[in-house]
Amino acid sequence: MLNPTIVSFTERKVIGMKMTMSLQVNKTENLWKSFMVRRNEIDNKIGNDLYSVQYYDSFYFKSFKPSNDFEKWACIEVTDFSLIPSGMHSLVLCAGLYAVFLYKGSSDSGSEMFNYIFNKWLPDSIYELDNLAHFEILGEKYMKNDPNSEEDIYIPIKVKV
């Protein structure tokens, strides 16, 4: 597994759809199907990159269980929040320090990458999780379940104290 690039992420605005789910009751496919058929209703998009955003409460990783709920978003970056389609929501991705991992492979085998990040790379690094959004940017090389697919995984971090 590769080491990440550490970046200072600048604030971004996104519009999309969200659902509460757990790893045990994973509704990701339903969320993305709902969003993809309506994404062209968003008029003020910046580019075509899609954002898969996860918000975890501060205890999610401290007492991790696959049944723990989190909020997941399917969204796209926008210039502003002046035009939010009905049934969609706005979200500000806050600025912060992030470890960015390039993931190559099918989304079906992504759990191996997250296992490496949280159980190997993070504990062995000088960083710990920050309480900001976790997200993936699905750019032009993203191809869902294709083994040649690529995406950037953003993990919020801060220097260990």
VMD Tcl script that builds the backbone (N, CA, C; Angstrom):
set m [mol new atoms 483]
animate dup $m
set s [atomselect $m all]
$s set {name element resname resid chain x y z} {
  {N N MET 1 A 0.846 -1.185 0.000}
  {CA C MET 1 A 0.000 0.000 0.000}
  {C C MET 1 A 0.890 1.247 0.000}
  {N N LEU 2 A 0.410 2.253 -0.669}
  {CA C LEU 2 A 1.186 3.480 -0.802}
  {C C LEU 2 A 0.952 4.431 0.354}
  {N N ASN 3 A 1.945 5.280 0.588}
  {CA C ASN 3 A 1.774 6.340 1.566}
  {C C ASN 3 A 0.966 7.461 0.927}
  {N N PRO 4 A 0.215 8.190 1.738}
  {CA C PRO 4 A -0.621 9.264 1.201}
  {C C PRO 4 A 0.181 10.542 0.953}
  {N N THR 5 A -0.478 11.449 0.259}
  {CA C THR 5 A 0.003 12.819 0.137}
  {C C THR 5 A -0.731 13.607 1.219}
  {N N ILE 6 A -0.011 14.436 1.966}
  {CA C ILE 6 A -0.639 15.253 3.010}
  {C C ILE 6 A -0.929 16.620 2.388}
  {N N VAL 7 A -2.194 17.046 2.439}
  {CA C VAL 7 A -2.595 18.299 1.801}
  {C C VAL 7 A -3.399 19.176 2.762}
  {N N SER 8 A -3.287 20.478 2.546}
  {CA C SER 8 A -4.173 21.442 3.210}
  {C C SER 8 A -5.349 21.655 2.268}
  {N N PHE 9 A -6.472 21.145 2.664}
  {CA C PHE 9 A -7.675 21.211 1.838}
  {C C PHE 9 A -8.375 22.537 2.088}
  {N N THR 10 A -8.769 23.223 1.024}
  {CA C THR 10 A -9.498 24.480 1.177}
  {C C THR 10 A -11.002 24.207 1.136}
  {N N GLU 11 A -11.731 25.029 1.834}
  {CA C GLU 11 A -13.191 24.872 1.924}
  {C C GLU 11 A -13.834 24.763 0.543}
  {N N ARG 12 A -14.811 23.870 0.442}
  {CA C ARG 12 A -15.578 23.723 -0.798}
  {C C ARG 12 A -17.053 23.583 -0.473}
  {N N LYS 13 A -17.880 24.057 -1.392}
  {CA C LYS 13 A -19.331 23.938 -1.253}
  {C C LYS 13 A -19.809 22.827 -2.176}
  {N N VAL 14 A -20.706 21.986 -1.666}
  {CA C VAL 14 A -21.278 20.916 -2.477}
  {C C VAL 14 A -22.786 20.876 -2.278}
  {N N ILE 15 A -23.473 20.354 -3.275}
  {CA C ILE 15 A -24.919 20.111 -3.203}
  {C C ILE 15 A -25.142 18.661 -3.589}
  {N N GLY 16 A -26.054 18.018 -2.866}
  {CA C GLY 16 A -26.356 16.633 -3.186}
  {C C GLY 16 A -27.443 16.069 -2.308}
  {N N MET 17 A -27.399 14.752 -2.180}
  {CA C MET 17 A -28.386 14.029 -1.391}
  {C C MET 17 A -27.660 13.267 -0.288}
  {N N LYS 18 A -28.379 13.005 0.805}
  {CA C LYS 18 A -27.760 12.327 1.945}
  {C C LYS 18 A -28.692 11.271 2.517}
  {N N MET 19 A -28.085 10.297 3.203}
  {CA C MET 19 A -28.824 9.247 3.903}
  {C C MET 19 A -28.036 8.859 5.146}
  {N N THR 20 A -28.752 8.460 6.173}
  {CA C THR 20 A -28.115 7.876 7.348}
  {C C THR 20 A -28.073 6.372 7.125}
  {N N MET 21 A -26.921 5.779 7.425}
  {CA C MET 21 A -26.755 4.348 7.205}
  {C C MET 21 A -25.659 3.816 8.119}
  {N N SER 22 A -25.433 2.533 8.057}
  {CA C SER 22 A -24.317 1.883 8.756}
  {C C SER 22 A -23.628 0.971 7.755}
  {N N LEU 23 A -22.494 0.434 8.132}
  {CA C LEU 23 A -21.839 -0.538 7.252}
  {C C LEU 23 A -22.664 -1.818 7.172}
  {N N GLN 24 A -23.380 -2.094 8.265}
  {CA C GLN 24 A -24.227 -3.291 8.313}
  {C C GLN 24 A -25.452 -3.149 7.409}
  {N N VAL 25 A -26.052 -1.957 7.432}
  {CA C VAL 25 A -27.198 -1.650 6.564}
  {C C VAL 25 A -26.734 -0.536 5.633}
  {N N ASN 26 A -26.001 -0.929 4.609}
  {CA C ASN 26 A -25.355 0.016 3.706}
  {C C ASN 26 A -26.310 0.388 2.570}
  {N N LYS 27 A -26.663 1.679 2.504}
  {CA C LYS 27 A -27.605 2.174 1.493}
  {C C LYS 27 A -26.903 2.995 0.409}
  {N N THR 28 A -25.586 2.798 0.287}
  {CA C THR 28 A -24.798 3.599 -0.655}
  {C C THR 28 A -25.335 3.510 -2.077}
  {N N GLU 29 A -25.631 2.316 -2.546}
  {CA C GLU 29 A -26.101 2.153 -3.919}
  {C C GLU 29 A -27.415 2.897 -4.147}
  {N N ASN 30 A -28.335 2.826 -3.191}
  {CA C ASN 30 A -29.614 3.552 -3.305}
  {C C ASN 30 A -29.386 5.059 -3.349}
  {N N LEU 31 A -28.480 5.543 -2.493}
  {CA C LEU 31 A -28.173 6.971 -2.450}
  {C C LEU 31 A -27.646 7.445 -3.796}
  {N N TRP 32 A -26.672 6.735 -4.341}
  {CA C TRP 32 A -26.068 7.154 -5.602}
  {C C TRP 32 A -27.030 7.034 -6.774}
  {N N LYS 33 A -27.855 6.001 -6.777}
  {CA C LYS 33 A -28.860 5.887 -7.854}
  {C C LYS 33 A -29.803 7.081 -7.824}
  {N N SER 34 A -30.248 7.457 -6.636}
  {CA C SER 34 A -31.154 8.607 -6.491}
  {C C SER 34 A -30.491 9.897 -6.947}
  {N N PHE 35 A -29.223 10.077 -6.571}
  {CA C PHE 35 A -28.516 11.301 -6.922}
  {C C PHE 35 A -28.197 11.376 -8.420}
  {N N MET 36 A -27.705 10.289 -8.982}
  {CA C MET 36 A -27.235 10.327 -10.372}
  {C C MET 36 A -28.349 10.668 -11.360}
  {N N VAL 37 A -29.561 10.218 -11.112}
  {CA C VAL 37 A -30.649 10.548 -12.043}
  {C C VAL 37 A -31.062 12.013 -11.935}
  {N N ARG 38 A -30.651 12.695 -10.848}
  {CA C ARG 38 A -31.062 14.089 -10.649}
  {C C ARG 38 A -29.902 15.081 -10.666}
  {N N ARG 39 A -28.668 14.622 -10.823}
  {CA C ARG 39 A -27.513 15.522 -10.694}
  {C C ARG 39 A -27.519 16.665 -11.697}
  {N N ASN 40 A -28.112 16.476 -12.855}
  {CA C ASN 40 A -28.137 17.539 -13.862}
  {C C ASN 40 A -29.104 18.673 -13.512}
  {N N GLU 41 A -29.873 18.514 -12.436}
  {CA C GLU 41 A -30.723 19.604 -11.955}
  {C C GLU 41 A -29.897 20.682 -11.248}
  {N N ILE 42 A -28.665 20.361 -10.916}
  {CA C ILE 42 A -27.782 21.310 -10.223}
  {C C ILE 42 A -27.120 22.175 -11.293}
  {N N ASP 43 A -27.487 23.457 -11.313}
  {CA C ASP 43 A -27.055 24.358 -12.389}
  {C C ASP 43 A -25.669 24.960 -12.201}
  {N N ASN 44 A -25.234 25.165 -10.985}
  {CA C ASN 44 A -23.998 25.912 -10.737}
  {C C ASN 44 A -22.829 24.997 -10.352}
  {N N LYS 45 A -22.702 23.874 -11.052}
  {CA C LYS 45 A -21.634 22.903 -10.791}
  {C C LYS 45 A -20.268 23.471 -11.182}
  {N N ILE 46 A -19.250 23.010 -10.445}
  {CA C ILE 46 A -17.858 23.281 -10.804}
  {C C ILE 46 A -17.269 21.933 -11.228}
  {N N GLY 47 A -17.058 21.738 -12.495}
  {CA C GLY 47 A -16.489 20.482 -12.985}
  {C C GLY 47 A -17.467 19.325 -12.902}
  {N N ASN 48 A -16.939 18.129 -13.110}
  {CA C ASN 48 A -17.764 16.918 -13.113}
  {C C ASN 48 A -17.403 15.927 -12.023}
  {N N ASP 49 A -16.403 16.248 -11.185}
  {CA C ASP 49 A -16.012 15.327 -10.120}
  {C C ASP 49 A -17.158 15.155 -9.131}
  {N N LEU 50 A -17.385 13.907 -8.749}
  {CA C LEU 50 A -18.404 13.597 -7.754}
  {C C LEU 50 A -17.731 13.399 -6.405}
  {N N TYR 51 A -18.451 13.744 -5.333}
  {CA C TYR 51 A -17.945 13.615 -3.972}
  {C C TYR 51 A -18.810 12.629 -3.214}
  {N N SER 52 A -18.171 11.628 -2.627}
  {CA C SER 52 A -18.834 10.696 -1.715}
  {C C SER 52 A -18.351 11.065 -0.325}
  {N N VAL 53 A -19.235 11.644 0.494}
  {CA C VAL 53 A -18.850 12.236 1.777}
  {C C VAL 53 A -19.456 11.436 2.924}
  {N N GLN 54 A -18.648 11.200 3.959}
  {CA C GLN 54 A -19.132 10.533 5.166}
  {C C GLN 54 A -18.893 11.432 6.371}
  {N N TYR 55 A -19.929 11.585 7.181}
  {CA C TYR 55 A -19.807 12.297 8.454}
  {C C TYR 55 A -20.012 11.297 9.577}
  {N N TYR 56 A -19.018 11.193 10.452}
  {CA C TYR 56 A -19.076 10.285 11.593}
  {C C TYR 56 A -19.102 11.124 12.869}
  {N N ASP 57 A -19.853 10.673 13.890}
  {CA C ASP 57 A -19.795 11.405 15.151}
  {C C ASP 57 A -18.445 11.125 15.811}
  {N N SER 58 A -18.118 11.900 16.829}
  {CA C SER 58 A -16.771 11.841 17.409}
  {C C SER 58 A -16.464 10.501 18.083}
  {N N PHE 59 A -17.478 9.674 18.363}
  {CA C PHE 59 A -17.247 8.381 19.013}
  {C C PHE 59 A -17.266 7.211 18.036}
  {N N TYR 60 A -17.531 7.478 16.762}
  {CA C TYR 60 A -17.708 6.416 15.774}
  {C C TYR 60 A -16.513 5.453 15.737}
  {N N PHE 61 A -15.304 5.975 15.660}
  {CA C PHE 61 A -14.119 5.123 15.536}
  {C C PHE 61 A -13.605 4.637 16.889}
  {N N LYS 62 A -13.944 5.353 17.967}
  {CA C LYS 62 A -13.488 4.937 19.300}
  {C C LYS 62 A -14.205 3.687 19.769}
  {N N SER 63 A -15.473 3.557 19.377}
  {CA C SER 63 A -16.243 2.350 19.738}
  {C C SER 63 A -16.856 1.776 18.465}
  {N N PHE 64 A -15.980 1.454 17.521}
  {CA C PHE 64 A -16.429 1.022 16.199}
  {C C PHE 64 A -17.189 -0.300 16.241}
  {N N LYS 65 A -18.343 -0.289 15.589}
  {CA C LYS 65 A -19.127 -1.495 15.311}
  {C C LYS 65 A -19.745 -1.291 13.931}
  {N N PRO 66 A -19.871 -2.338 13.122}
  {CA C PRO 66 A -20.482 -2.191 11.798}
  {C C PRO 66 A -21.924 -1.663 11.842}
  {N N SER 67 A -22.550 -1.725 13.003}
  {CA C SER 67 A -23.923 -1.232 13.130}
  {C C SER 67 A -23.995 0.255 13.481}
  {N N ASN 68 A -22.853 0.906 13.731}
  {CA C ASN 68 A -22.843 2.338 14.047}
  {C C ASN 68 A -23.333 3.146 12.836}
  {N N ASP 69 A -24.222 4.094 13.095}
  {CA C ASP 69 A -24.748 4.939 12.023}
  {C C ASP 69 A -23.783 6.074 11.675}
  {N N PHE 70 A -23.832 6.489 10.418}
  {CA C PHE 70 A -23.126 7.676 9.946}
  {C C PHE 70 A -23.959 8.280 8.824}
  {N N GLU 71 A -23.619 9.500 8.457}
  {CA C GLU 71 A -24.333 10.193 7.380}
  {C C GLU 71 A -23.483 10.153 6.119}
  {N N LYS 72 A -24.085 9.726 5.013}
  {CA C LYS 72 A -23.363 9.649 3.743}
  {C C LYS 72 A -24.034 10.556 2.731}
  {N N TRP 73 A -23.207 11.245 1.959}
  {CA C TRP 73 A -23.656 12.179 0.925}
  {C C TRP 73 A -23.159 11.742 -0.435}
  {N N ALA 74 A -23.966 11.962 -1.458}
  {CA C ALA 74 A -23.572 11.877 -2.865}
  {C C ALA 74 A -23.739 13.292 -3.386}
  {N N CYS 75 A -22.661 13.936 -3.849}
  {CA C CYS 75 A -22.766 15.351 -4.184}
  {C C CYS 75 A -21.730 15.786 -5.215}
  {N N ILE 76 A -21.858 17.068 -5.590}
  {CA C ILE 76 A -20.966 17.673 -6.580}
  {C C ILE 76 A -20.653 19.099 -6.122}
  {N N GLU 77 A -19.448 19.567 -6.439}
  {CA C GLU 77 A -19.034 20.905 -6.024}
  {C C GLU 77 A -19.797 21.970 -6.813}
  {N N VAL 78 A -20.139 23.061 -6.117}
  {CA C VAL 78 A -20.880 24.173 -6.726}
  {C C VAL 78 A -20.213 25.496 -6.379}
  {N N THR 79 A -20.595 26.534 -7.146}
  {CA C THR 79 A -20.057 27.876 -6.897}
  {C C THR 79 A -20.679 28.504 -5.660}
  {N N ASP 80 A -21.971 28.246 -5.435}
  {CA C ASP 80 A -22.681 28.829 -4.303}
  {C C ASP 80 A -23.958 28.023 -4.056}
  {N N PHE 81 A -24.717 28.448 -3.049}
  {CA C PHE 81 A -25.935 27.736 -2.663}
  {C C PHE 81 A -27.202 28.467 -3.099}
  {N N SER 82 A -27.119 29.287 -4.139}
  {CA C SER 82 A -28.283 30.079 -4.553}
  {C C SER 82 A -29.390 29.229 -5.179}
  {N N LEU 83 A -29.030 28.099 -5.791}
  {CA C LEU 83 A -30.018 27.241 -6.454}
  {C C LEU 83 A -29.875 25.804 -5.965}
  {N N ILE 84 A -30.670 25.433 -4.964}
  {CA C ILE 84 A -30.627 24.071 -4.432}
  {C C ILE 84 A -31.902 23.354 -4.876}
  {N N PRO 85 A -31.782 22.330 -5.735}
  {CA C PRO 85 A -32.976 21.619 -6.191}
  {C C PRO 85 A -33.767 21.019 -5.026}
  {N N SER 86 A -35.062 20.927 -5.195}
  {CA C SER 86 A -35.940 20.339 -4.191}
  {C C SER 86 A -35.476 18.922 -3.852}
  {N N GLY 87 A -35.432 18.607 -2.570}
  {CA C GLY 87 A -35.019 17.280 -2.130}
  {C C GLY 87 A -33.514 17.107 -2.005}
  {N N MET 88 A -32.766 18.145 -2.354}
  {CA C MET 88 A -31.307 18.106 -2.196}
  {C C MET 88 A -30.896 19.039 -1.069}
  {N N HIS 89 A -29.636 18.931 -0.667}
  {CA C HIS 89 A -29.139 19.695 0.475}
  {C C HIS 89 A -27.782 20.293 0.149}
  {N N SER 90 A -27.442 21.346 0.896}
  {CA C SER 90 A -26.134 21.979 0.742}
  {C C SER 90 A -25.226 21.552 1.886}
  {N N LEU 91 A -23.932 21.553 1.601}
  {CA C LEU 91 A -22.949 21.146 2.594}
  {C C LEU 91 A -21.654 21.902 2.333}
  {N N VAL 92 A -21.018 22.380 3.390}
  {CA C VAL 92 A -19.699 22.998 3.282}
  {C C VAL 92 A -18.678 21.989 3.786}
  {N N LEU 93 A -17.742 21.618 2.921}
  {CA C LEU 93 A -16.615 20.788 3.335}
  {C C LEU 93 A -15.563 21.736 3.893}
  {N N CYS 94 A -15.321 21.653 5.196}
  {CA C CYS 94 A -14.436 22.591 5.880}
  {C C CYS 94 A -12.978 22.383 5.508}
  {N N ALA 95 A -12.237 23.470 5.563}
  {CA C ALA 95 A -10.793 23.414 5.326}
  {C C ALA 95 A -10.138 22.595 6.431}
  {N N GLY 96 A -9.052 21.923 6.082}
  {CA C GLY 96 A -8.329 21.141 7.079}
  {C C GLY 96 A -7.182 20.376 6.464}
  {N N LEU 97 A -6.481 19.663 7.310}
  {CA C LEU 97 A -5.363 18.834 6.882}
  {C C LEU 97 A -5.901 17.442 6.547}
  {N N TYR 98 A -5.507 16.933 5.390}
  {CA C TYR 98 A -6.001 15.627 4.941}
  {C C TYR 98 A -4.867 14.752 4.438}
  {N N ALA 99 A -4.984 13.450 4.707}
  {CA C ALA 99 A -4.136 12.438 4.069}
  {C C ALA 99 A -4.922 11.959 2.860}
  {N N VAL 100 A -4.321 12.055 1.676}
  {CA C VAL 100 A -5.012 11.686 0.441}
  {C C VAL 100 A -4.356 10.432 -0.134}
  {N N PHE 101 A -5.152 9.376 -0.207}
  {CA C PHE 101 A -4.700 8.096 -0.742}
  {C C PHE 101 A -5.296 7.900 -2.127}
  {N N LEU 102 A -4.463 7.542 -3.089}
  {CA C LEU 102 A -4.951 7.184 -4.414}
  {C C LEU 102 A -5.321 5.707 -4.361}
  {N N TYR 103 A -6.587 5.426 -4.596}
  {CA C TYR 103 A -7.050 4.032 -4.601}
  {C C TYR 103 A -7.300 3.603 -6.033}
  {N N LYS 104 A -6.681 2.474 -6.408}
  {CA C LYS 104 A -6.900 1.891 -7.725}
  {C C LYS 104 A -7.520 0.524 -7.526}
  {N N GLY 105 A -8.685 0.335 -8.120}
  {CA C GLY 105 A -9.342 -0.953 -8.013}
  {C C GLY 105 A -10.845 -0.806 -7.957}
  {N N SER 106 A -11.511 -1.925 -7.896}
  {CA C SER 106 A -12.963 -1.969 -7.842}
  {C C SER 106 A -13.459 -1.445 -6.499}
  {N N SER 107 A -14.598 -0.778 -6.519}
  {CA C SER 107 A -15.174 -0.300 -5.255}
  {C C SER 107 A -15.548 -1.472 -4.351}
  {N N ASP 108 A -15.736 -2.654 -4.925}
  {CA C ASP 108 A -16.062 -3.842 -4.129}
  {C C ASP 108 A -14.925 -4.265 -3.211}
  {N N SER 109 A -13.685 -3.924 -3.554}
  {CA C SER 109 A -12.557 -4.340 -2.718}
  {C C SER 109 A -11.940 -3.162 -1.958}
  {N N GLY 110 A -12.662 -2.075 -1.850}
  {CA C GLY 110 A -12.175 -0.893 -1.148}
  {C C GLY 110 A -11.959 -1.091 0.335}
  {N N SER 111 A -12.639 -2.072 0.939}
  {CA C SER 111 A -12.501 -2.291 2.378}
  {C C SER 111 A -11.058 -2.620 2.762}
  {N N GLU 112 A -10.315 -3.261 1.864}
  {CA C GLU 112 A -8.902 -3.560 2.136}
  {C C GLU 112 A -8.100 -2.265 2.308}
  {N N MET 113 A -8.398 -1.282 1.470}
  {CA C MET 113 A -7.701 -0.004 1.555}
  {C C MET 113 A -8.023 0.704 2.871}
  {N N PHE 114 A -9.307 0.733 3.237}
  {CA C PHE 114 A -9.687 1.395 4.484}
  {C C PHE 114 A -9.113 0.660 5.693}
  {N N ASN 115 A -9.047 -0.656 5.622}
  {CA C ASN 115 A -8.434 -1.436 6.689}
  {C C ASN 115 A -6.967 -1.039 6.852}
  {N N TYR 116 A -6.248 -0.898 5.742}
  {CA C TYR 116 A -4.847 -0.454 5.772}
  {C C TYR 116 A -4.738 0.955 6.374}
  {N N ILE 117 A -5.592 1.876 5.917}
  {CA C ILE 117 A -5.525 3.262 6.393}
  {C C ILE 117 A -5.716 3.331 7.908}
  {N N PHE 118 A -6.784 2.704 8.402}
  {CA C PHE 118 A -7.143 2.867 9.816}
  {C C PHE 118 A -6.399 1.933 10.770}
  {N N ASN 119 A -5.946 0.787 10.280}
  {CA C ASN 119 A -5.298 -0.184 11.175}
  {C C ASN 119 A -3.791 -0.291 11.004}
  {N N LYS 120 A -3.244 0.297 9.959}
  {CA C LYS 120 A -1.796 0.249 9.740}
  {C C LYS 120 A -1.207 1.655 9.590}
  {N N TRP 121 A -1.634 2.360 8.519}
  {CA C TRP 121 A -0.997 3.651 8.253}
  {C C TRP 121 A -1.217 4.652 9.385}
  {N N LEU 122 A -2.452 4.882 9.780}
  {CA C LEU 122 A -2.758 5.904 10.791}
  {C C LEU 122 A -2.068 5.618 12.132}
  {N N PRO 123 A -2.190 4.399 12.698}
  {CA C PRO 123 A -1.506 4.150 13.984}
  {C C PRO 123 A 0.017 4.299 13.905}
  {N N ASP 124 A 0.603 3.985 12.747}
  {CA C ASP 124 A 2.058 4.075 12.589}
  {C C ASP 124 A 2.544 5.474 12.220}
  {N N SER 125 A 1.611 6.390 11.953}
  {CA C SER 125 A 1.986 7.735 11.501}
  {C C SER 125 A 2.082 8.706 12.685}
  {N N ILE 126 A 2.418 9.953 12.377}
  {CA C ILE 126 A 2.461 11.004 13.409}
  {C C ILE 126 A 1.099 11.697 13.530}
  {N N TYR 127 A 0.080 11.136 12.855}
  {CA C TYR 127 A -1.236 11.765 12.803}
  {C C TYR 127 A -2.300 10.943 13.530}
  {N N GLU 128 A -3.377 11.651 13.850}
  {CA C GLU 128 A -4.592 11.011 14.341}
  {C C GLU 128 A -5.760 11.625 13.589}
  {N N LEU 129 A -6.926 10.989 13.689}
  {CA C LEU 129 A -8.099 11.501 12.979}
  {C C LEU 129 A -8.518 12.856 13.522}
  {N N ASP 130 A -8.926 13.727 12.617}
  {CA C ASP 130 A -9.557 14.987 12.988}
  {C C ASP 130 A -11.064 14.789 12.802}
  {N N ASN 131 A -11.858 15.585 13.483}
  {CA C ASN 131 A -13.315 15.420 13.430}
  {C C ASN 131 A -13.915 16.264 12.303}
  {N N LEU 132 A -13.510 15.958 11.069}
  {CA C LEU 132 A -14.043 16.610 9.865}
  {C C LEU 132 A -14.605 15.522 8.959}
  {N N ALA 133 A -15.199 15.935 7.868}
  {CA C ALA 133 A -15.761 14.980 6.909}
  {C C ALA 133 A -14.666 14.098 6.315}
  {N N HIS 134 A -15.011 12.858 6.068}
  {CA C HIS 134 A -14.191 11.926 5.286}
  {C C HIS 134 A -14.846 11.909 3.915}
  {N N PHE 135 A -14.055 11.846 2.848}
  {CA C PHE 135 A -14.695 11.809 1.534}
  {C C PHE 135 A -13.782 11.223 0.472}
  {N N GLU 136 A -14.408 10.854 -0.627}
  {CA C GLU 136 A -13.708 10.379 -1.804}
  {C C GLU 136 A -14.105 11.282 -2.963}
  {N N ILE 137 A -13.124 11.620 -3.793}
  {CA C ILE 137 A -13.414 12.365 -5.014}
  {C C ILE 137 A -13.355 11.366 -6.169}
  {N N LEU 138 A -14.480 11.259 -6.850}
  {CA C LEU 138 A -14.631 10.327 -7.959}
  {C C LEU 138 A -14.501 11.133 -9.245}
  {N N GLY 139 A -13.302 11.169 -9.788}
  {CA C GLY 139 A -13.005 11.969 -10.973}
  {C C GLY 139 A -13.184 11.187 -12.260}
  {N N GLU 140 A -12.543 11.674 -13.307}
  {CA C GLU 140 A -12.733 11.093 -14.641}
  {C C GLU 140 A -12.214 9.656 -14.751}
  {N N LYS 141 A -11.316 9.234 -13.856}
  {CA C LYS 141 A -10.792 7.866 -13.907}
  {C C LYS 141 A -11.604 6.895 -13.052}
  {N N TYR 142 A -12.670 7.402 -12.402}
  {CA C TYR 142 A -13.525 6.532 -11.593}
  {C C TYR 142 A -14.477 5.754 -12.511}
  {N N MET 143 A -14.517 4.433 -12.318}
  {CA C MET 143 A -15.358 3.577 -13.159}
  {C C MET 143 A -16.125 2.537 -12.330}
  {N N LYS 144 A -16.669 2.944 -11.207}
  {CA C LYS 144 A -17.456 2.115 -10.295}
  {C C LYS 144 A -16.785 0.781 -9.984}
  {N N ASN 145 A -17.284 -0.330 -10.500}
  {CA C ASN 145 A -16.766 -1.650 -10.121}
  {C C ASN 145 A -15.655 -2.173 -11.026}
  {N N ASP 146 A -15.077 -1.312 -11.850}
  {CA C ASP 146 A -14.005 -1.712 -12.754}
  {C C ASP 146 A -12.692 -1.839 -11.967}
  {N N PRO 147 A -11.921 -2.911 -12.163}
  {CA C PRO 147 A -10.656 -3.060 -11.428}
  {C C PRO 147 A -9.607 -1.994 -11.793}
  {N N ASN 148 A -9.813 -1.249 -12.886}
  {CA C ASN 148 A -8.899 -0.176 -13.274}
  {C C ASN 148 A -9.356 1.196 -12.800}
  {N N SER 149 A -10.419 1.231 -12.013}
  {CA C SER 149 A -10.972 2.482 -11.508}
  {C C SER 149 A -9.982 3.164 -10.556}
  {N N GLU 150 A -10.046 4.513 -10.508}
  {CA C GLU 150 A -9.211 5.283 -9.581}
  {C C GLU 150 A -10.051 6.335 -8.872}
  {N N GLU 151 A -9.752 6.546 -7.604}
  {CA C GLU 151 A -10.392 7.612 -6.833}
  {C C GLU 151 A -9.426 8.076 -5.752}
  {N N ASP 152 A -9.636 9.300 -5.281}
  {CA C ASP 152 A -8.830 9.858 -4.196}
  {C C ASP 152 A -9.626 9.781 -2.908}
  {N N ILE 153 A -9.022 9.182 -1.879}
  {CA C ILE 153 A -9.651 9.038 -0.565}
  {C C ILE 153 A -9.046 10.089 0.358}
  {N N TYR 154 A -9.890 10.946 0.921}
  {CA C TYR 154 A -9.465 12.030 1.810}
  {C C TYR 154 A -9.817 11.680 3.255}
  {N N ILE 155 A -8.791 11.567 4.101}
  {CA C ILE 155 A -8.964 11.247 5.518}
  {C C ILE 155 A -8.513 12.463 6.328}
  {N N PRO 156 A -9.416 13.033 7.158}
  {CA C PRO 156 A -9.040 14.227 7.934}
  {C C PRO 156 A -8.079 13.867 9.070}
  {N N ILE 157 A -6.992 14.615 9.172}
  {CA C ILE 157 A -5.958 14.294 10.172}
  {C C ILE 157 A -5.495 15.539 10.912}
  {N N LYS 158 A -4.858 15.287 12.034}
  {CA C LYS 158 A -4.132 16.327 12.775}
  {C C LYS 158 A -2.941 15.641 13.430}
  {N N VAL 159 A -1.926 16.418 13.747}
  {CA C VAL 159 A -0.729 15.861 14.369}
  {C C VAL 159 A -1.092 15.364 15.770}
  {N N LYS 160 A -0.596 14.169 16.103}
  {CA C LYS 160 A -0.837 13.606 17.443}
  {C C LYS 160 A -0.236 14.521 18.497}
  {N N VAL 161 A -0.933 14.606 19.619}
  {CA C VAL 161 A -0.430 15.446 20.707}
  {C C VAL 161 A 0.321 14.629 21.712}
}
mol reanalyze $m
mol bondsrecalc $m
mol representation Tube
mol addrep $m
